[in-house]
Amino acid sequence: MVQLAPAAAMDEVTFRSDTVLSDVHLYTPNHRHLMVRLNSVGQPVFLSQFKLLWSQDSWTDSGAKGGDHRDIHTKEPPSAETSGTGSLPGSGHGNEGFSLQAGADTTGQEVAEAQLDEDGDLDVVRRPRAASDSSPAGPLRDKVHPMILAQEEDNIVGEEAQGSPHDIIRIEHTMATPLEDVGKQVWRGALLLADYILFRQDLFRGCTALELGAGTGFASIIAATMARTVYCTDVGADLLAMCQRNIALNSHLAATGGGVVKVKELDWLKDDLCTDPEVPFSWSQEEISDLYNHTTIILAAEVFYDNNLTDAVFKTLSRLAHRLKNACTAILSVEKRLNFTLRHLDVTCEAYDHFRSCLRALEQLRDGNLHFVVEPVEASFPQLLVYERIRQLELWKIVAEPVT
């Protein structure tokens, strides 16, 4: 007699997909968005440009009530007393006549408001043809000159960095990856964290900062426009190599503020930092001393998607806070993602709920001479980059204070 296999329980996974896609590129007007090379594991790598919204006309209103911020509105810039954004990072200029506005491309000829038509669909605007064509046959459009696909070892960083204006951030990233490689994509939480860094220049100017799970390095690059030193950390030689390339592509931004970005390996599942000189992106004793003696800011964006990794992040955060010589502030960015699960037969936010439980546990922790103060950061600061700031995006601030 043929025996049938037992039916799977409702809380067991009956199907799975290991491909994860970030949709940031759909909402980010870029001058170009082309594949430039294959990385060492054969994944296509894209180069995208993210425009800082510096202008003299208006500030974008990010929406203090946390709604769906697809429409970009304007308001008067805040005064120097109420805003840390007094000047373009590293420029040394005051905020007289300074404000923000979304720019459509690097020429500044168009204003890129939300790229949506009246029905809410993505509206793709054709660009004008090059001026050299005196008798165009059809609608005016730019001539497209795609970048030739480069091999992993080819060096294109120097040429790209030389032509980068100070309001453009160039990021190499992938479009879709397995779950274990999601750090190679650009996520909205990193852009929200970058917005906050640019807004709170007073908090970051001249500091030493550490980013956990930096991924493409986006937030570290922004922090380096004000910070003295940024330790940009993650795991995986291929991911860290991509991060290093992004640092080099945007070295002109850090140079204006004098900041230094150091890409290093930091594994949340290990108690100690790797000091083996044979291992790529390992730490020197001098760097470890500098990290513990001077760090006052810890950053993390979109690293709370797996419960075990979330536990490891909070364990690492607590361990670092106890080892740092100075009091520190951690800024965490997270997106509350809704998923339908067979186990609950309902829409839940399991990863986010676990993140919140870890916040509560950290706040109640009384270990040694520190206690942690946790508070949400209201997302009412200006939006300085073009992306979809949805209500599910959140920032949390954790302050490690001595026990009195």
PAPAVEX-950056 format. One record per residue (C-alpha): residue in one letter; z, x, y negated. Coordinates in pm, 1 decimal. Example, Ala and Ser with C-alpha at 12.3 -4.5 7.8 and 13.67 -1.06 7.14 Angstrom:
+---+----------+----------+----------+
: r :       zz :       xx :       yy :
+---+----------+----------+----------+
: a :    780.0 :   1230.0 :    450.0 :
: s :    714.0 :   1367.0 :    106.0 :
+---+----------+----------+----------+
This chain:
+---+----------+----------+----------+
: r :       zz :       xx :       yy :
+---+----------+----------+----------+
: m :      0.0 :      0.0 :      0.0 :
: v :    -89.2 :    127.3 :   -345.1 :
: q :    211.4 :    146.8 :   -575.1 :
: l :    162.9 :     77.0 :   -940.3 :
: a :    309.5 :    316.0 :  -1193.1 :
: p :    616.6 :    173.8 :  -1370.6 :
: a :    547.4 :     18.6 :  -1707.5 :
: a :    640.5 :    229.0 :  -2008.6 :
: a :    952.1 :    125.4 :  -2195.2 :
: m :    901.3 :    -23.8 :  -2540.4 :
: d :   1061.8 :    272.7 :  -2712.3 :
: e :    835.6 :    524.8 :  -2537.1 :
: v :    519.0 :    645.8 :  -2704.6 :
: t :    214.9 :    488.0 :  -2538.1 :
: f :    -41.4 :    654.1 :  -2762.9 :
: r :    -36.5 :    937.8 :  -3008.9 :
: s :   -252.5 :   1112.3 :  -3264.0 :
: d :   -175.1 :   1466.3 :  -3364.0 :
: t :   -392.1 :   1465.2 :  -3676.3 :
: v :   -217.7 :   1423.0 :  -4011.0 :
: l :   -412.5 :   1376.0 :  -4336.0 :
: s :   -286.0 :   1413.0 :  -4691.4 :
: d :   -473.3 :   1185.8 :  -4932.7 :
: v :   -393.8 :   1387.2 :  -5245.7 :
: h :   -755.5 :   1493.5 :  -5282.9 :
: l :   -866.9 :   1129.4 :  -5315.9 :
: y :   -668.5 :   1090.7 :  -5638.0 :
: t :   -724.8 :   1436.9 :  -5782.8 :
: p :  -1031.3 :   1481.2 :  -6005.9 :
: n :  -1150.3 :   1834.6 :  -5938.3 :
: h :  -1429.6 :   2044.4 :  -6081.1 :
: r :  -1515.6 :   2121.9 :  -5722.5 :
: h :  -1362.5 :   2050.2 :  -5386.3 :
: l :  -1554.9 :   2264.7 :  -5136.6 :
: m :  -1493.1 :   2441.8 :  -4810.2 :
: v :  -1469.8 :   2814.4 :  -4872.0 :
: r :  -1380.4 :   2971.8 :  -4538.2 :
: l :  -1234.7 :   2930.7 :  -4192.2 :
: n :   -879.5 :   3048.8 :  -4137.9 :
: s :   -768.1 :   3263.8 :  -3845.9 :
: v :   -723.8 :   2960.3 :  -3618.1 :
: g :  -1064.6 :   2812.7 :  -3702.1 :
: q :   -953.8 :   2539.9 :  -3943.6 :
: p :  -1179.5 :   2475.3 :  -4246.7 :
: v :  -1011.1 :   2576.5 :  -4572.1 :
: f :  -1094.7 :   2407.6 :  -4901.6 :
: l :  -1051.6 :   2528.0 :  -5257.8 :
: s :   -939.1 :   2260.5 :  -5504.2 :
: q :   -860.0 :   2274.4 :  -5872.6 :
: f :   -561.4 :   2090.3 :  -6018.5 :
: k :   -569.4 :   2047.4 :  -6393.9 :
: l :   -258.2 :   2068.2 :  -6607.3 :
: l :   -265.9 :   1784.1 :  -6858.6 :
: w :   -211.9 :   1980.8 :  -7178.0 :
: s :   -363.9 :   1813.2 :  -7486.4 :
: q :   -284.8 :   1725.0 :  -7846.9 :
: d :   -321.3 :   1350.0 :  -7830.2 :
: s :    -70.9 :   1187.6 :  -7600.0 :
: w :    191.9 :   1211.8 :  -7327.0 :
: t :    138.1 :   1037.6 :  -6998.1 :
: d :    399.0 :    778.9 :  -6919.6 :
: s :    509.0 :    828.9 :  -6562.0 :
: g :    687.7 :    496.3 :  -6549.6 :
: a :   1065.8 :    502.3 :  -6568.0 :
: k :   1101.3 :    199.9 :  -6342.0 :
: g :    931.0 :    369.5 :  -6047.7 :
: g :    631.6 :    141.6 :  -6010.0 :
: d :    284.0 :    226.1 :  -5884.6 :
: h :    163.2 :    469.9 :  -6148.3 :
: r :   -209.5 :    458.0 :  -6100.5 :
: d :   -278.2 :    368.5 :  -6462.1 :
: i :   -214.4 :    643.3 :  -6715.2 :
: h :    -59.9 :    534.1 :  -7043.4 :
: t :     45.2 :    731.4 :  -7346.4 :
: k :    344.2 :    764.3 :  -7569.4 :
: e :    481.3 :    994.4 :  -7835.5 :
: p :    606.5 :   1333.2 :  -7712.8 :
: p :    983.9 :   1366.2 :  -7686.3 :
: s :   1167.8 :   1585.2 :  -7927.4 :
: a :   1271.7 :   1939.9 :  -7845.4 :
: e :   1632.5 :   1823.8 :  -7812.4 :
: t :   1554.6 :   1580.6 :  -7529.7 :
: s :   1280.5 :   1762.3 :  -7340.0 :
: g :   1254.0 :   2098.2 :  -7173.5 :
: t :    877.8 :   2092.7 :  -7223.2 :
: g :    853.5 :   2265.0 :  -7557.3 :
: s :    543.4 :   2470.5 :  -7494.5 :
: l :    285.4 :   2572.3 :  -7241.5 :
: p :    471.7 :   2788.8 :  -6988.1 :
: g :    462.5 :   3150.4 :  -7097.0 :
: s :    280.9 :   3080.0 :  -7420.9 :
: g :    579.6 :   3131.8 :  -7648.6 :
: h :    465.0 :   2853.2 :  -7881.8 :
: g :    669.7 :   2557.3 :  -7998.5 :
: n :    583.3 :   2196.5 :  -7931.9 :
: e :    443.7 :   2114.7 :  -8274.0 :
: g :    141.9 :   1892.9 :  -8212.3 :
: f :    180.3 :   1951.1 :  -7838.2 :
: s :    138.8 :   1675.4 :  -7582.4 :
: l :    -27.0 :   1581.3 :  -7257.2 :
: q :   -340.7 :   1401.4 :  -7155.9 :
: a :   -540.9 :   1375.0 :  -6837.4 :
: g :   -857.7 :   1584.2 :  -6844.5 :
: a :  -1148.1 :   1494.5 :  -6617.1 :
: d :  -1287.7 :   1842.1 :  -6567.4 :
: t :  -1259.3 :   2196.8 :  -6694.9 :
: t :  -1505.7 :   2134.3 :  -6978.9 :
: g :  -1270.9 :   1886.9 :  -7145.4 :
: q :  -1564.7 :   1658.0 :  -7231.3 :
: e :  -1426.6 :   1354.0 :  -7052.1 :
: v :  -1085.8 :   1193.0 :  -7018.6 :
: a :   -993.1 :   1134.9 :  -6656.2 :
: e :   -782.9 :    825.9 :  -6647.6 :
: a :   -707.6 :    679.7 :  -6307.7 :
: q :  -1034.6 :    699.8 :  -6112.2 :
: l :  -1036.3 :    330.8 :  -6020.5 :
: d :  -1271.9 :     46.4 :  -6106.4 :
: e :  -1158.0 :   -300.7 :  -6217.2 :
: d :  -1109.4 :   -405.7 :  -5852.6 :
: g :   -885.4 :   -108.3 :  -5778.2 :
: d :  -1149.3 :     84.0 :  -5579.5 :
: l :  -1203.7 :    457.3 :  -5626.0 :
: d :  -1465.9 :    501.5 :  -5898.5 :
: v :  -1680.8 :    812.8 :  -5856.3 :
: v :  -1835.1 :    911.9 :  -6188.5 :
: r :  -2157.1 :   1113.6 :  -6179.0 :
: r :  -2156.3 :   1421.3 :  -6396.0 :
: p :  -2438.7 :   1504.4 :  -6642.5 :
: r :  -2725.5 :   1719.4 :  -6524.7 :
: a :  -2731.4 :   2076.1 :  -6655.5 :
: a :  -2869.9 :   2102.6 :  -7008.4 :
: s :  -3144.2 :   2340.7 :  -6890.4 :
: d :  -3335.3 :   2052.2 :  -6735.1 :
: s :  -3536.7 :   1917.8 :  -7028.4 :
: s :  -3703.7 :   1629.3 :  -6844.2 :
: p :  -3471.1 :   1487.9 :  -6577.9 :
: a :  -3628.2 :   1248.4 :  -6331.1 :
: g :  -3314.9 :   1041.1 :  -6284.4 :
: p :  -2961.1 :   1001.4 :  -6417.3 :
: l :  -2813.3 :   1310.9 :  -6579.9 :
: r :  -2604.3 :   1511.2 :  -6332.5 :
: d :  -2474.8 :   1864.1 :  -6291.3 :
: k :  -2655.4 :   2099.0 :  -6058.9 :
: v :  -2417.4 :   2177.6 :  -5776.6 :
: h :  -2387.1 :   2538.8 :  -5664.6 :
: p :  -2168.7 :   2536.0 :  -5351.8 :
: m :  -1960.3 :   2838.3 :  -5264.9 :
: i :  -2087.9 :   3018.5 :  -4957.4 :
: l :  -1857.3 :   2995.8 :  -4658.5 :
: a :  -1665.7 :   3321.7 :  -4633.4 :
: q :  -1510.5 :   3490.2 :  -4335.5 :
: e :  -1133.5 :   3531.0 :  -4315.3 :
: e :  -1146.5 :   3897.4 :  -4409.0 :
: d :  -1380.4 :   3855.5 :  -4706.2 :
: n :  -1204.9 :   3904.5 :  -5037.2 :
: i :  -1293.8 :   3633.0 :  -5287.5 :
: v :   -955.7 :   3619.7 :  -5454.9 :
: g :  -1026.3 :   3871.2 :  -5729.7 :
: e :  -1343.0 :   3697.6 :  -5850.0 :
: e :  -1179.8 :   3354.5 :  -5844.6 :
: a :   -869.6 :   3466.1 :  -6035.2 :
: q :  -1069.9 :   3629.4 :  -6312.9 :
: g :  -1241.9 :   3306.1 :  -6411.4 :
: s :   -941.5 :   3074.8 :  -6398.4 :
: p :   -835.4 :   2912.0 :  -6726.8 :
: h :   -466.5 :   2869.3 :  -6801.3 :
: d :   -471.5 :   2491.7 :  -6746.3 :
: i :   -622.4 :   2510.2 :  -6396.7 :
: i :   -436.2 :   2574.1 :  -6071.4 :
: r :   -656.4 :   2679.2 :  -5780.3 :
: i :   -523.4 :   2601.3 :  -5435.1 :
: e :   -666.2 :   2680.7 :  -5093.6 :
: h :   -563.0 :   2416.1 :  -4841.7 :
: t :   -677.2 :   2222.0 :  -4539.0 :
: m :   -766.2 :   1852.6 :  -4532.2 :
: a :   -632.7 :   1741.6 :  -4194.0 :
: t :   -414.1 :   1927.8 :  -3946.9 :
: p :   -191.6 :   1878.8 :  -3645.7 :
: l :    166.0 :   1791.1 :  -3732.5 :
: e :    284.9 :   2149.4 :  -3690.1 :
: d :     39.5 :   2267.1 :  -3960.2 :
: v :    104.7 :   2003.9 :  -4228.5 :
: g :    226.7 :   2280.2 :  -4460.3 :
: k :   -135.2 :   2384.9 :  -4506.4 :
: q :   -208.7 :   2059.7 :  -4691.8 :
: v :   -119.5 :   1955.7 :  -5046.4 :
: w :    126.4 :   1665.9 :  -5063.7 :
: r :    224.9 :   1437.2 :  -5348.7 :
: g :    586.8 :   1547.3 :  -5326.5 :
: a :    487.8 :   1902.3 :  -5424.4 :
: l :    306.4 :   1766.7 :  -5730.2 :
: l :    609.0 :   1557.0 :  -5828.7 :
: l :    830.2 :   1865.1 :  -5796.8 :
: a :    582.5 :   2063.4 :  -6007.0 :
: d :    598.0 :   1791.6 :  -6274.1 :
: y :    975.7 :   1822.5 :  -6285.2 :
: i :    962.6 :   2202.5 :  -6307.2 :
: l :    724.8 :   2184.9 :  -6601.8 :
: f :    941.1 :   1922.9 :  -6770.4 :
: r :   1268.3 :   2113.4 :  -6720.1 :
: q :   1158.3 :   2455.1 :  -6842.2 :
: d :   1509.4 :   2515.4 :  -6974.0 :
: l :   1644.8 :   2502.3 :  -6617.8 :
: f :   1387.8 :   2743.0 :  -6473.8 :
: r :   1326.2 :   2991.3 :  -6753.2 :
: g :   1431.2 :   3343.5 :  -6650.5 :
: c :   1595.8 :   3233.5 :  -6323.8 :
: t :   1554.7 :   3349.6 :  -5965.0 :
: a :   1434.1 :   3062.1 :  -5746.8 :
: l :   1386.6 :   3011.5 :  -5373.7 :
: e :   1146.6 :   2756.5 :  -5225.2 :
: l :   1203.3 :   2640.6 :  -4868.0 :
: g :    897.1 :   2528.2 :  -4671.7 :
: a :    663.0 :   2619.4 :  -4957.0 :
: g :    341.7 :   2538.6 :  -4767.4 :
: t :     47.5 :   2616.9 :  -4995.7 :
: g :    286.9 :   2755.4 :  -5258.8 :
: f :    204.4 :   2497.5 :  -5525.5 :
: a :    558.8 :   2449.1 :  -5658.1 :
: s :    633.4 :   2822.5 :  -5642.5 :
: i :    325.4 :   2897.1 :  -5852.7 :
: i :    441.0 :   2648.5 :  -6116.3 :
: a :    797.0 :   2782.9 :  -6109.4 :
: a :    667.5 :   3137.4 :  -6163.1 :
: t :    532.8 :   3038.6 :  -6504.9 :
: m :    895.3 :   3036.8 :  -6620.9 :
: a :   1115.9 :   3199.7 :  -6357.4 :
: r :   1181.9 :   3572.6 :  -6334.4 :
: t :   1139.3 :   3583.1 :  -5955.2 :
: v :   1035.1 :   3316.3 :  -5704.9 :
: y :   1084.8 :   3366.7 :  -5331.8 :
: c :    815.6 :   3150.1 :  -5172.3 :
: t :    914.0 :   3101.2 :  -4807.6 :
: d :    784.5 :   2935.3 :  -4492.2 :
: v :    702.6 :   3032.2 :  -4132.5 :
: g :    377.1 :   3123.5 :  -3958.5 :
: a :    160.0 :   3423.3 :  -4042.3 :
: d :   -152.0 :   3212.7 :  -4106.2 :
: l :     28.0 :   2972.8 :  -4341.5 :
: l :    200.0 :   3254.9 :  -4529.1 :
: a :   -132.7 :   3438.6 :  -4562.9 :
: m :   -284.5 :   3124.8 :  -4719.7 :
: c :     13.5 :   3100.5 :  -4950.3 :
: q :    -32.7 :   3465.3 :  -5049.5 :
: r :   -398.0 :   3398.0 :  -5134.3 :
: n :   -296.2 :   3106.3 :  -5356.3 :
: i :    -45.3 :   3326.6 :  -5537.5 :
: a :   -323.7 :   3578.4 :  -5602.6 :
: l :   -567.1 :   3306.5 :  -5715.5 :
: n :   -315.7 :   3197.1 :  -5981.0 :
: s :   -165.3 :   3533.1 :  -6073.7 :
: h :   -286.4 :   3485.8 :  -6432.0 :
: l :    -45.6 :   3191.4 :  -6470.8 :
: a :    259.3 :   3386.5 :  -6355.5 :
: a :    155.9 :   3684.2 :  -6568.8 :
: t :    185.5 :   3481.5 :  -6889.5 :
: g :    553.0 :   3417.2 :  -6819.3 :
: g :    623.7 :   3747.9 :  -6650.6 :
: g :    723.0 :   3581.2 :  -6322.9 :
: v :    690.4 :   3747.8 :  -5981.9 :
: v :    623.4 :   3548.7 :  -5664.3 :
: k :    719.0 :   3705.6 :  -5331.8 :
: v :    593.5 :   3537.0 :  -5015.3 :
: k :    849.3 :   3574.3 :  -4736.8 :
: e :    926.6 :   3433.2 :  -4393.8 :
: l :   1235.3 :   3213.9 :  -4375.3 :
: d :   1296.1 :   3029.0 :  -4050.1 :
: w :   1543.8 :   2740.6 :  -4083.6 :
: l :   1630.7 :   2770.3 :  -3714.8 :
: k :   1760.4 :   3125.6 :  -3758.2 :
: d :   2078.1 :   3228.1 :  -3936.5 :
: d :   1949.9 :   3562.5 :  -4064.1 :
: l :   1644.0 :   3675.4 :  -4255.2 :
: c :   1384.3 :   3885.4 :  -4074.9 :
: t :   1405.8 :   4251.1 :  -4184.7 :
: d :   1171.9 :   4403.0 :  -3923.6 :
: p :    910.6 :   4599.8 :  -4124.0 :
: e :    660.8 :   4545.8 :  -3841.4 :
: v :    667.6 :   4169.0 :  -3896.3 :
: p :    441.4 :   4036.1 :  -4174.8 :
: f :    625.7 :   3887.4 :  -4475.3 :
: s :    964.0 :   4024.8 :  -4366.6 :
: w :   1244.3 :   4105.1 :  -4612.8 :
: s :   1364.7 :   4437.6 :  -4745.2 :
: q :   1734.4 :   4498.1 :  -4800.5 :
: e :   1671.5 :   4514.6 :  -5176.2 :
: e :   1503.9 :   4170.8 :  -5170.8 :
: i :   1789.2 :   4020.5 :  -4970.9 :
: s :   2041.6 :   4160.4 :  -5219.4 :
: d :   1840.0 :   4022.4 :  -5510.6 :
: l :   1813.1 :   3682.0 :  -5339.2 :
: y :   2186.8 :   3648.4 :  -5284.0 :
: n :   2293.4 :   3803.6 :  -5614.6 :
: h :   2064.7 :   3618.3 :  -5854.9 :
: t :   1929.3 :   3292.5 :  -5705.5 :
: t :   2038.5 :   2981.6 :  -5896.1 :
: i :   1760.6 :   2735.2 :  -5799.3 :
: i :   1652.0 :   2618.3 :  -5453.2 :
: l :   1339.9 :   2401.3 :  -5415.8 :
: a :   1200.7 :   2197.7 :  -5127.2 :
: a :    918.2 :   1942.4 :  -5121.9 :
: e :    800.9 :   1716.8 :  -4838.6 :
: v :    987.6 :   1897.0 :  -4559.9 :
: f :   1184.9 :   1593.4 :  -4437.8 :
: y :    940.1 :   1437.8 :  -4192.2 :
: d :   1113.9 :   1537.3 :  -3865.7 :
: n :   1482.0 :   1476.7 :  -3793.7 :
: n :   1543.2 :   1811.4 :  -3625.4 :
: l :   1374.0 :   2001.0 :  -3907.3 :
: t :   1562.9 :   1795.3 :  -4165.4 :
: d :   1891.2 :   1894.5 :  -3999.4 :
: a :   1777.4 :   2257.8 :  -4005.7 :
: v :   1685.9 :   2237.7 :  -4376.1 :
: f :   2029.9 :   2105.1 :  -4471.9 :
: k :   2202.5 :   2362.0 :  -4252.1 :
: t :   2000.5 :   2637.0 :  -4420.9 :
: l :   2075.5 :   2492.3 :  -4764.3 :
: s :   2448.5 :   2490.7 :  -4695.9 :
: r :   2443.8 :   2841.6 :  -4550.6 :
: l :   2251.9 :   2980.8 :  -4848.5 :
: a :   2479.2 :   2809.1 :  -5100.2 :
: h :   2781.5 :   2977.1 :  -4942.0 :
: r :   2612.9 :   3318.9 :  -4947.8 :
: l :   2482.8 :   3304.6 :  -5304.7 :
: k :   2687.7 :   3486.1 :  -5564.9 :
: n :   2617.8 :   3223.1 :  -5833.7 :
: a :   2643.3 :   2844.5 :  -5835.8 :
: c :   2309.0 :   2692.2 :  -5746.3 :
: t :   2112.6 :   2371.5 :  -5794.1 :
: a :   1876.1 :   2238.8 :  -5528.0 :
: i :   1588.0 :   2007.5 :  -5618.3 :
: l :   1447.4 :   1813.8 :  -5322.6 :
: s :   1129.0 :   1606.6 :  -5327.4 :
: v :   1064.7 :   1344.8 :  -5059.5 :
: e :    827.0 :   1055.5 :  -4999.8 :
: k :    970.0 :    743.8 :  -4838.2 :
: r :    707.6 :    673.9 :  -4573.0 :
: l :    692.5 :    331.4 :  -4406.2 :
: n :    590.8 :    317.4 :  -4040.3 :
: f :    570.3 :     40.5 :  -3782.0 :
: t :    753.0 :    143.1 :  -3464.5 :
: l :    740.9 :     -9.7 :  -3117.9 :
: r :   1110.1 :     62.4 :  -3072.8 :
: h :   1208.9 :   -158.5 :  -3368.5 :
: l :    902.7 :   -386.3 :  -3374.1 :
: d :    931.8 :   -357.5 :  -3748.7 :
: v :    840.8 :   -138.0 :  -4042.5 :
: t :   1101.4 :    136.0 :  -4078.4 :
: c :   1159.8 :    462.0 :  -4263.8 :
: e :   1333.1 :    662.3 :  -3993.6 :
: a :   1263.6 :   1008.0 :  -4136.0 :
: y :   1371.7 :    899.0 :  -4484.2 :
: d :   1682.3 :    722.9 :  -4351.8 :
: h :   1783.7 :   1040.1 :  -4170.5 :
: f :   1726.1 :   1239.6 :  -4489.7 :
: r :   1959.4 :   1005.6 :  -4679.6 :
: s :   2224.9 :   1034.2 :  -4408.6 :
: c :   2206.5 :   1413.4 :  -4438.0 :
: l :   2256.5 :   1384.0 :  -4813.7 :
: r :   2569.4 :   1174.8 :  -4759.4 :
: a :   2702.6 :   1417.3 :  -4500.0 :
: l :   2645.2 :   1712.8 :  -4732.0 :
: e :   2823.1 :   1536.0 :  -5016.3 :
: q :   3124.4 :   1472.1 :  -4794.8 :
: l :   3131.1 :   1827.4 :  -4660.9 :
: r :   3439.8 :   2030.1 :  -4749.9 :
: d :   3366.6 :   2373.2 :  -4611.7 :
: g :   3516.3 :   2683.7 :  -4764.3 :
: n :   3521.7 :   2706.7 :  -5142.2 :
: l :   3221.1 :   2482.3 :  -5221.9 :
: h :   3151.6 :   2114.3 :  -5248.2 :
: f :   2816.5 :   1948.9 :  -5313.3 :
: v :   2738.2 :   1690.8 :  -5580.0 :
: v :   2431.7 :   1478.4 :  -5493.9 :
: e :   2246.2 :   1257.5 :  -5740.4 :
: p :   1896.7 :   1108.8 :  -5768.9 :
: v :   1662.2 :   1224.9 :  -6044.2 :
: e :   1499.9 :    937.9 :  -6229.8 :
: a :   1121.0 :    978.0 :  -6216.6 :
: s :   1074.5 :    898.3 :  -6585.6 :
: f :    959.9 :   1245.6 :  -6688.6 :
: p :    594.4 :   1287.4 :  -6795.6 :
: q :    323.4 :   1326.5 :  -6536.7 :
: l :    162.9 :   1662.3 :  -6604.5 :
: l :    -78.9 :   1672.4 :  -6311.2 :
: v :   -338.0 :   1421.9 :  -6193.1 :
: y :   -217.6 :   1248.5 :  -5876.9 :
: e :    -91.0 :    906.3 :  -5768.5 :
: r :    281.7 :    894.1 :  -5849.5 :
: i :    389.6 :    608.6 :  -5626.3 :
: r :    731.2 :    441.7 :  -5620.9 :
: q :    807.4 :    591.7 :  -5278.9 :
: l :    827.6 :    941.6 :  -5429.2 :
: e :   1182.4 :   1055.7 :  -5501.7 :
: l :   1362.0 :   1360.3 :  -5638.6 :
: w :   1720.2 :   1447.9 :  -5552.8 :
: k :   1941.9 :   1707.8 :  -5717.4 :
: i :   2220.6 :   1884.2 :  -5530.0 :
: v :   2466.8 :   2097.6 :  -5723.4 :
: a :   2691.7 :   2335.5 :  -5529.8 :
: e :   3018.3 :   2365.0 :  -5721.3 :
: p :   3332.3 :   2569.9 :  -5650.4 :
: v :   3626.6 :   2374.1 :  -5515.7 :
: t :   3901.1 :   2356.4 :  -5778.6 :
+---+----------+----------+----------+
